[in-house]
C-alpha cells in the first residue's frame, strides 16, 4: 500500500495519521513517520507502517471508499 497516496485520496494529512498512531499507543514524531513512510528499515518504522495501513483501511471503510 502506498500510504502517502492513500492519505491524499482520503483527504487526510500526515498529522492526522500521527494523531491516530499516538492514540493507539505508537508514540511517534513527524520525522519518524516520514522516515517510516519512506521505507527506512527499523523495527519501530515497521510498526508505524503496519498500523498506518490498518488506520487507512478503517478510514476507507468509514468513507465507503474502494
Beta strands, then each sheet from edge to edge (+ up, - down):
end
